[in-house]
Amino acid sequence: MPPHYLGIDVGTSGVRACLIDADAHVLDTIHTPLPAPLRDGARCEQDPQIWWQALVRVLDELAGRRDLHTVAAVAIDATSATLLACDAHGEPLELALMYNDRRAQSEAARIAAIAPVESGAHGAHSSLAKALWLSAHAPTRDARWWLHQADWLSGRLLGRFGNSDENNALKLGYDPVARRWPDWLANLPIDPTRLPTVVPPGTDLGPLHAQWAQRWQLPRTHVVAGTTDSTAAVIATGATGADRIGQAVTSLGSTLVLKVLAERPVFAPDYGVYSHRLGERWLVGGASNSGGAVLRQFFSDAELRVLETQLHPEMPTGLDYYPLPGIGERFPHSDPALPPRLEPRPADATQFLQGLLEGIARIEQQGYALLHRLGAPYPSEVISIGGGAVNAAWRQMRAQSLGVPVRLAEHQDAAYGAALLARQGTRASPESPLST
């Protein structure tokens, strides 16, 4: 029988598995929820065993309803910059610091003093800042490995630890251009032997551990290096083919995230612009604080469904909004004091919603224009993912603003993107561009 491939997405709210065939057709998907992380001010933590237990539940259920002996490879994507310390056997030494834990302020300042501006390790949210913060606190001081969420879960499947991929390792300080850990890390109290070996996404890491191969009847399955959740979602759209430089993906979720496929990386940390490597291509991106979270401050999901049918994109409102959920913007304007601009507010709810959507569309256009000024190609086409992507009237507004076609992605599930990575790991060199 032809081989099958398995992708696992570990998000903030749940774990999803996607099984595809050799032609990238979806055969099955399964989801199980995750509890919310522990939050207290700047603290945001979670027990890594919760992730593993959820992953096991998903695969137990999948194996209970499907014969998985044809699965050739599995890949995992997970949240970027979620970091944990573990011993040589992979046992976590403390709760994991989630991607949005922001306690490492002084560590971030120390990194900023020595790291080049293009490094992905800047900021209190970075993996490197978290590693420095954790290393100053027992019992993680003697950690054998600093690993990201996807790194650790892949290690559990392999039965050995110490690997990461170029996308997850970016925020730990890894240099994706030189493809090595940089020399400036020697100026920080971080033991380089505790850093993982970094490989391109889609690299075959080895066979599934015998215990799990027996449990799920996966006798020939290999584990393939994964990626971050946002990158997996982009891979799922099919926008990363070799001939698609300039194709862009906009995620319309709680925030507005833009990514465009480029031949060269672009780094502009002042704007939160970063580049993830995919073979010899680069995903250049940035994220605005604007997005769906603003809409939900004024409308329920039920109200949005009704009002969306009454929009008239061919008749602009003329409202000059800059929709933000609060004070401060990071991209395309780097201004922590920028206030939302939401006045004047018309009495008509449909007009108000259309004005908000037009404002977010302008931010999207300004974002891609900034990426272009910084050296990335301007989009030739934009693929839409996220909850707001299904709004056809909004897609029309955005196409008018961007001046390029805007379409809905056929696939946008990060687990599907991870499954494509698993297929990539068995079909071609990880140096070659990814495509469906």
KOLVOZA-799100 format. One line per 2 residues: number of its first residue (from 0); their letters; for each residue x, z, y of C-alpha. Coordinates in steps of 0.02 Angstrom, whole numbers. Layout:
N
NUM = a = X/Z/Y; ...
END
This chain:
436
0 = mp = 0/0/0; 59/-30/179
2 = ph = 128/122/270; 31/234/388
4 = yl = 94/336/535; 45/505/606
6 = gi = 52/564/787; 24/744/841
8 = dv = -13/791/1021; 6/973/1072
10 = gt = -80/996/1240; -130/1147/1342
12 = sg = -303/1159/1265; -280/1097/1088
14 = vr = -186/1003/952; -240/828/904
16 = ac = -181/719/760; -201/530/753
18 = li = -172/426/596; -140/239/617
20 = da = -103/95/501; 42/-29/509
22 = da = -56/-135/634; -84/15/750
24 = hv = -269/30/709; -337/207/715
26 = ld = -389/272/544; -432/452/587
28 = ti = -416/585/722; -433/773/710
30 = ht = -431/906/846; -420/1095/848
32 = pl = -425/1204/1005; -288/1318/1069
34 = pa = -319/1481/1163; -270/1489/1345
36 = pl = -92/1549/1381; -63/1724/1448
38 = rd = -63/1716/1638; -20/1846/1767
40 = ga = 35/1785/1937; 192/1679/1913
42 = rc = 196/1721/1728; 125/1598/1600
44 = eq = 173/1628/1418; 113/1593/1242
46 = dp = 161/1642/1066; 238/1485/985
48 = qi = 163/1535/817; -7/1491/891
50 = ww = 49/1309/908; 114/1305/730
52 = qa = -43/1381/658; -149/1252/750
54 = lv = -38/1110/688; -54/1172/510
56 = rv = -244/1184/527; -252/1004/588
58 = ld = -145/937/446; -234/1043/316
60 = el = -399/967/373; -329/791/377
62 = ag = -253/809/203; -417/879/140
64 = rr = -512/722/184; -380/585/166
66 = dl = -244/534/44; -86/546/150
68 = ht = 44/487/24; 67/323/121
70 = va = 117/411/283; 293/351/322
72 = av = 329/450/479; 262/583/597
74 = ai = 304/613/781; 254/754/899
76 = da = 225/752/1085; 198/912/1185
78 = ts = 196/982/1361; 351/950/1465
80 = at = 462/1098/1512; 377/1223/1395
82 = ll = 529/1315/1327; 569/1449/1198
84 = ac = 722/1538/1131; 744/1550/943
86 = da = 872/1606/815; 967/1493/693
88 = hg = 818/1495/574; 697/1441/710
90 = ep = 615/1611/731; 556/1634/911
92 = le = 640/1781/996; 508/1800/1132
94 = la = 351/1718/1196; 376/1540/1256
96 = lm = 377/1505/1443; 243/1375/1476
98 = yn = 271/1222/1584; 192/1306/1736
100 = dr = 281/1475/1724; 365/1494/1893
102 = ra = 461/1657/1883; 633/1574/1882
104 = qs = 645/1558/2071; 820/1629/2092
106 = ea = 881/1528/1942; 810/1371/2021
108 = ar = 905/1408/2182; 1065/1428/2082
110 = ia = 1037/1260/1997; 997/1176/2164
112 = ai = 1167/1231/2232; 1264/1133/2100
114 = ap = 1152/1003/2018; 1150/825/2086
116 = ve = 991/778/2176; 941/656/2040
118 = sg = 939/787/1904; 773/829/1822
120 = ah = 826/1013/1811; 774/1059/1988
122 = ga = 635/1182/2021; 574/1346/1947
124 = hs = 466/1248/1825; 617/1161/1747
126 = sl = 673/1199/1571; 847/1243/1632
128 = ak = 784/1371/1756; 679/1447/1618
130 = al = 829/1452/1500; 931/1545/1631
132 = wl = 788/1665/1661; 765/1698/1476
134 = sa = 952/1719/1445; 953/1863/1569
136 = ha = 821/1956/1470; 841/2037/1298
138 = pt = 809/1991/1159; 839/1809/1205
140 = rd = 1016/1839/1266; 1084/1795/1095
142 = ar = 972/1645/1062; 1043/1510/950
144 = ww = 936/1371/1022; 843/1330/1182
146 = lh = 703/1216/1124; 551/1134/1198
148 = qa = 380/1143/1120; 396/974/1033
150 = dw = 577/1012/980; 527/1174/894
152 = ls = 375/1104/806; 474/954/743
154 = gr = 606/1076/681; 473/1172/586
156 = ll = 423/1011/498; 604/967/461
158 = gr = 656/1141/407; 804/1136/528
160 = fg = 823/1150/715; 933/1090/857
162 = ns = 862/918/905; 774/858/1061
164 = de = 726/691/1137; 783/613/1301
166 = nn = 616/640/1387; 595/825/1347
168 = al = 780/860/1379; 771/786/1554
170 = kl = 715/951/1633; 846/1048/1536
172 = gy = 979/956/1634; 1014/811/1516
174 = dp = 1081/654/1601; 976/508/1535
176 = va = 1084/377/1622; 1250/435/1546
178 = rr = 1156/496/1392; 1246/663/1380
180 = wp = 1243/841/1442; 1326/837/1615
182 = dw = 1488/926/1661; 1406/1026/1802
184 = la = 1316/1134/1673; 1483/1221/1644
186 = nl = 1458/1306/1814; 1305/1398/1748
188 = pi = 1297/1542/1624; 1229/1430/1487
190 = dp = 1318/1409/1321; 1325/1221/1285
192 = tr = 1325/1253/1097; 1147/1321/1116
194 = lp = 1085/1157/1188; 1002/1035/1067
196 = tv = 1070/868/1011; 976/737/1110
198 = vp = 917/570/1040; 802/432/1104
200 = pg = 615/451/1070; 574/363/907
202 = td = 736/411/819; 720/455/635
204 = lg = 770/638/618; 755/650/430
206 = pl = 631/687/291; 490/811/302
208 = ha = 537/978/224; 488/988/40
210 = qw = 370/1136/71; 262/1035/192
212 = aq = 279/872/96; 205/962/-55
214 = rw = 70/1052/44; 3/893/126
216 = ql = 54/769/-9; 174/676/105
218 = pr = 312/629/-18; 400/495/85
220 = th = 366/554/262; 505/564/391
222 = vv = 501/659/557; 533/552/710
224 = ag = 590/616/881; 441/631/997
226 = tt = 419/642/1185; 322/730/1322
228 = ds = 132/724/1324; 119/619/1482
230 = ta = 244/491/1416; 151/481/1250
232 = av = -10/445/1345; 77/300/1433
234 = ia = 147/234/1269; -31/238/1201
236 = tg = -89/113/1332; 33/-19/1270
238 = at = 111/-34/1443; 290/-12/1381
240 = ga = 322/-182/1303; 483/-274/1337
242 = dr = 401/-407/1446; 297/-289/1553
244 = ig = 412/-230/1692; 298/-186/1838
246 = qa = 151/-134/1732; 90/36/1791
248 = vt = -17/175/1724; -120/292/1833
250 = sl = -187/453/1758; -345/511/1845
252 = gs = -359/688/1783; -358/851/1879
254 = tl = -209/779/1971; -159/600/2011
256 = vl = -7/543/1909; 75/373/1933
258 = kv = 202/288/1819; 275/113/1827
260 = la = 389/27/1701; 556/-19/1780
262 = er = 724/-90/1732; 818/47/1825
264 = pv = 786/233/1850; 732/308/2015
266 = fa = 761/490/2060; 695/569/2220
268 = pd = 669/756/2189; 610/785/2368
270 = yg = 454/688/2317; 450/744/2136
272 = vy = 495/567/2082; 579/560/1912
274 = sh = 617/433/1775; 595/448/1588
276 = rl = 699/335/1478; 617/225/1346
278 = ge = 750/122/1260; 828/18/1398
280 = rw = 675/32/1511; 620/173/1625
282 = lv = 455/253/1669; 467/296/1853
284 = gg = 334/416/1912; 267/546/2030
286 = as = 117/660/2040; 3/702/2187
288 = ns = -92/865/2206; -246/759/2239
290 = gg = -359/709/2097; -512/762/1999
292 = av = -489/946/2041; -543/905/2219
294 = lr = -702/820/2160; -749/971/2055
296 = qf = -741/1081/2208; -896/991/2272
298 = fs = -985/914/2123; -1028/962/1944
300 = da = -996/838/1803; -1183/804/1795
302 = el = -1191/768/1982; -1042/652/1970
304 = rv = -1122/551/1830; -1277/522/1937
306 = le = -1188/487/2101; -1063/366/2022
308 = tq = -1207/246/1988; -1248/241/2174
310 = lh = -1076/197/2242; -1049/36/2341
312 = pe = -863/-8/2335; -897/-171/2427
314 = mp = -954/-65/2577; -812/54/2628
316 = tg = -867/214/2712; -731/216/2845
318 = ld = -701/401/2808; -515/440/2825
320 = yy = -500/580/2698; -343/651/2618
322 = pl = -422/747/2474; -321/898/2418
324 = pg = -379/1053/2322; -284/1165/2442
326 = ig = -141/1165/2566; 15/1071/2515
328 = er = 63/901/2445; 213/843/2342
330 = fp = 191/654/2322; 182/530/2407
332 = hs = 203/651/2554; 320/798/2527
334 = dp = 239/929/2638; 198/1103/2572
336 = al = 98/1136/2731; -9/978/2726
338 = pp = -193/1030/2741; -336/938/2657
340 = rl = -426/814/2770; -610/816/2721
342 = ep = -701/796/2886; -821/734/2948
344 = rp = -935/765/2801; -1090/654/2795
346 = ad = -1256/728/2742; -1273/596/2607
348 = at = -1187/658/2447; -1152/481/2385
350 = qf = -1063/437/2547; -961/596/2537
352 = lq = -909/560/2356; -865/381/2397
354 = gl = -759/440/2543; -665/559/2427
356 = le = -636/422/2299; -576/302/2434
358 = gi = -455/437/2495; -382/463/2322
360 = ar = -368/273/2303; -266/267/2465
362 = ie = -151/404/2400; -126/301/2241
364 = qq = -79/148/2344; 38/249/2454
366 = gy = 118/322/2298; 155/154/2220
368 = al = 218/91/2389; 337/240/2398
370 = lh = 401/209/2221; 430/27/2272
372 = rl = 528/79/2428; 633/193/2319
374 = ga = 680/50/2204; 542/32/2073
376 = py = 439/-128/2057; 269/-132/2141
378 = ps = 135/-139/2006; 83/-308/1939
380 = ev = -64/-222/1854; -126/-42/1842
382 = is = -197/31/1682; -310/181/1707
384 = ig = -315/335/1595; -391/508/1615
386 = gg = -568/567/1646; -591/468/1807
388 = av = -536/305/1728; -710/265/1661
390 = na = -785/253/1837; -801/64/1860
392 = aw = -845/75/2045; -690/180/2076
394 = rq = -583/53/1983; -650/-80/2101
396 = mr = -605/27/2254; -431/54/2184
398 = aq = -405/-131/2148; -454/-171/2328
400 = sl = -332/-40/2393; -187/-87/2277
402 = gv = -210/-275/2286; -181/-292/2098
404 = pv = -295/-291/1944; -348/-119/1882
406 = rl = -416/-99/1706; -466/38/1586
408 = ae = -344/76/1446; -404/33/1271
410 = hq = -306/184/1207; -255/336/1308
412 = da = -242/473/1179; -67/549/1181
414 = ay = -80/576/993; -101/388/973
416 = ga = 56/362/1078; 149/485/966
418 = al = 88/387/814; 159/228/891
420 = la = 325/320/911; 319/368/727
422 = rq = 292/184/685; 434/136/803
424 = gt = 553/253/711; 531/157/549
426 = ra = 519/-20/618; 658/-45/745
428 = sp = 807/29/831; 760/165/957
430 = es = 865/70/1082; 738/-70/1090
432 = pl = 587/-57/1206; 429/14/1135
434 = st = 277/-94/1111; 119/-93/1008
END
